[in-house]
Amino acid sequence: MTGKLAFGKAKKATAAASNKLKKAKAKLKAGKSKTVVIKLSKAQRKRVKRALKRKQKVVAKLKIVVKSKGVKTVTSRPKLRVK
C-alpha cells in the first residue's frame, strides 16, 4: 500500500516528498482481514493538524495492490478523509 496526502481544496495530491506516505505490506490468507496502519512523519502530522485547525479538508489517497499466485493483480485507489 502506498499513497499521498492532499490538503485544502486540492483536487490532486502533489508528488512532493513531504506528501508521500510510507509503504505498508501485509500477507493474508484467503477470507482473512487485517488492519494496516498509515504512518505519518512528524512534519506530516504537524501539517495535518495545522490544516484541520484551519478547517481545511485533508484526504489520504491510497493505492492498494493485491497480488496472488496464478491470479491477476488487482489495484484499488480508495480515498480516506482525515477528521
N, C-alpha and C positions, 0 to 999 in steps of 0.2 A: 504494500500500500504506500502510495506517495501522495503528495498534494501541495496546495498553495493556499495562502490566506488572501482574502480580498477585503479591503476596508472602504467605508463610506459608501458612496453611490457608484463605485467602480463596477463596471459590467464584466471586466476581465481581471483575473488575478495576474499581477505583473510577474515577470520572471526573475525579479530581483532576489538575490540570495537570502535577503532578510525575510522574504515571504515564503520560502520553501519549507515544507515540513520534513522531519526526519522520516526515513523509510522504516516501515514496520513489517515483519514477516511472522506468519503463523502457519503451523501444519495442522490439518484437521482430517479426521476420518469422515466418511460419508454419513450424513444425517446429524452431525455434531455442530455445535456453535461455539464461538469463542469471543471474548471481549478484547478488543485491540485498543490500546491507549495511545492517543496522539500526543506526542511530547513537543513542547514549545521551548525555545531557548529563553533565557532571561530577558533579552531585548524584545522578543516577540510577545512575551507575557506583558511586558510594560506597554507595548504598543496596543495590544488588545484592550488592556484596562483603560488606557487613555481614550481610545476610540469609543468604548462603551460608556465612559463617563461623559463624553460629548454627545451621547445619544446617536452615535453612528452605527451603521449596520456592519457586522463582522461575519464573514462567511468563510468556512473551510471547504475548499473544492478538492475533493479526493479522487484518486484513481485507484480502483481495486482490480487486480488481475488474479483470476483463478485458473490454475493450471492443474491438469490431471493426466495421468498416463493413458494414452490411447484416445483421449477426448480433446475436442477443440478447445483452445484457450478462450475464456470469457472475460470481458472487461466491462466494468461498471464505473460510472462517474457521478456519484451522489454529491450533493451539496448539503453541508450542515451549518445551520445558523447558530452562532455563539450568542448566548444571552447572559 
